[in-house]
Amino acid sequence: MIKLANAQLWVHDQDEALDFYTNKLGREVRADVKLAEMGNFRWLTVGPAKQPDIAITLMAIPGPPVMDTETAEQVSSLMAKGFAGTIFLTTDDVYADYEQLKSRGVEFSEQPEERPYGIDSGFHDPSGNSFRLTQVTQLSAV
């Protein structure tokens, strides 16, 4: 069986991202490795403590030869607008988690709001990546 292991987000600063994901979102470090043979490339992953088989890779935007300067600037621009990717988080109590994350310094762009599928809210990481925090109450049939 093929299973999901990692999802990747581009980040402007891996140290800033690491601080945000561990200290504000409460994620744990899964891997933080620098590979000297690849120009000190840093493989940095974090994940939820109760889901040890999945992680988010916090990937620095690479320069040449991996990514040309123009493409790197485009990726950075999309991130700043919140359009480079979205992570969907679910919870049993969106109001409690919203308050807990706010107390840790997470700035929400959308407060919890009732929607047809549940209670939904939104925030961004320091690089501009979008997050949805949702308490799902019902899913319609597909």
C-alpha positions as CSV (number, residue, x, y, z in Angstrom):
1,M,0.0,0.0,0.0
2,I,1.2,3.5,-0.9
3,K,0.9,5.9,2.1
4,L,1.4,9.6,2.4
5,A,4.6,10.4,4.3
6,N,5.5,14.0,3.7
7,A,4.0,17.2,2.4
8,Q,6.3,20.1,1.4
9,L,5.9,23.8,2.1
10,W,8.3,26.4,0.8
11,V,9.6,28.7,3.6
12,H,11.7,31.9,3.5
13,D,13.7,31.1,6.6
14,Q,14.0,27.6,8.0
15,D,14.9,28.7,11.5
16,E,11.9,31.1,11.7
17,A,9.7,28.3,10.3
18,L,11.0,25.8,12.8
19,D,10.3,28.2,15.7
20,F,6.7,28.8,14.4
21,Y,5.9,25.2,13.8
22,T,7.3,23.9,17.1
23,N,6.6,26.7,19.5
24,K,3.4,28.1,18.2
25,L,1.8,25.2,16.4
26,G,3.1,22.5,18.8
27,R,4.6,20.3,16.2
28,E,7.7,18.1,16.9
29,V,10.9,17.9,14.9
30,R,11.1,14.7,12.8
31,A,14.3,15.5,11.0
32,D,16.8,18.4,10.9
33,V,19.8,17.3,8.8
34,K,22.4,19.3,6.9
35,L,24.0,17.5,4.0
36,A,27.5,18.9,3.4
37,E,27.9,17.0,0.2
38,M,24.9,18.9,-1.2
39,G,26.2,22.4,-0.2
40,N,24.7,22.2,3.3
41,F,21.2,21.5,2.0
42,R,18.9,21.3,5.1
43,W,16.2,18.6,5.3
44,L,13.8,19.9,8.0
45,T,10.6,18.1,8.8
46,V,8.0,18.6,11.6
47,G,4.8,16.8,12.4
48,P,2.1,16.2,15.0
49,A,3.1,14.1,18.0
50,K,0.1,11.8,17.6
51,Q,0.7,11.2,13.9
52,P,4.3,9.9,13.8
53,D,4.0,8.6,10.2
54,I,3.4,12.0,8.5
55,A,5.5,15.1,8.4
56,I,5.6,18.6,6.8
57,T,8.9,19.3,5.0
58,L,9.9,23.0,5.6
59,M,11.9,23.6,2.4
60,A,14.0,26.6,1.8
61,I,13.5,28.1,-1.7
62,P,16.6,26.9,-3.6
63,G,18.7,29.0,-5.9
64,P,20.5,28.0,-9.1
65,P,21.0,25.4,-10.4
66,V,17.9,23.9,-8.8
67,M,15.7,26.9,-9.3
68,D,16.5,30.0,-11.4
69,T,16.2,33.4,-9.8
70,E,13.0,34.4,-11.6
71,T,11.2,31.2,-10.5
72,A,12.4,31.6,-6.9
73,E,11.0,35.1,-6.9
74,Q,7.7,33.9,-8.3
75,V,7.5,31.2,-5.7
76,S,8.3,33.8,-3.0
77,S,5.6,36.1,-4.3
78,L,3.0,33.4,-4.4
79,M,3.9,32.5,-0.8
80,A,3.5,36.1,0.4
81,K,0.0,36.1,-1.1
82,G,-0.9,32.8,0.6
83,F,-1.2,30.9,-2.7
84,A,1.7,28.5,-2.6
85,G,-0.1,25.8,-0.7
86,T,-2.6,25.1,2.0
87,I,-2.4,22.8,5.0
88,F,-5.8,21.6,6.4
89,L,-5.9,20.9,10.1
90,T,-8.9,19.3,11.9
91,T,-9.8,19.4,15.5
92,D,-12.5,18.3,17.9
93,D,-12.8,21.8,19.4
94,V,-11.9,24.6,17.0
95,Y,-12.7,27.4,19.6
96,A,-10.4,26.0,22.3
97,D,-7.5,25.4,19.8
98,Y,-8.1,28.8,18.2
99,E,-7.7,30.5,21.6
100,Q,-4.6,28.3,22.5
101,L,-2.9,29.1,19.2
102,K,-3.7,32.8,19.6
103,S,-2.2,32.8,23.1
104,R,1.0,31.3,21.5
105,G,1.2,34.2,19.0
106,V,-0.5,32.8,15.9
107,E,-2.3,35.6,14.1
108,F,-5.5,34.4,12.5
109,S,-6.8,36.0,9.3
110,E,-10.2,34.4,9.9
111,Q,-11.9,33.8,13.2
112,P,-13.9,30.5,13.6
113,E,-17.1,30.7,11.6
114,E,-19.9,28.3,11.1
115,R,-19.9,26.8,7.6
116,P,-22.1,24.0,6.1
117,Y,-19.3,21.4,6.8
118,G,-18.3,22.6,10.2
119,I,-16.5,25.5,12.0
120,D,-13.7,26.9,10.0
121,S,-10.9,29.4,10.6
122,G,-7.7,30.5,8.9
123,F,-4.1,31.7,9.5
124,H,-0.7,31.9,7.8
125,D,2.8,30.9,8.7
126,P,5.6,33.5,8.7
127,S,6.3,32.7,5.0
128,G,2.7,33.2,4.0
129,N,1.6,29.6,3.7
130,S,-2.1,29.2,4.3
131,F,-3.7,27.1,7.0
132,R,-7.3,26.1,7.7
133,L,-8.2,25.0,11.2
134,T,-11.6,23.2,11.0
135,Q,-13.9,21.4,13.3
136,V,-15.7,19.1,10.8
137,T,-19.3,18.5,11.8
138,Q,-20.5,16.9,8.5
139,L,-19.3,16.0,5.1
140,S,-21.7,15.8,2.2
141,A,-21.6,12.7,0.0
142,V,-19.4,12.8,-3.0
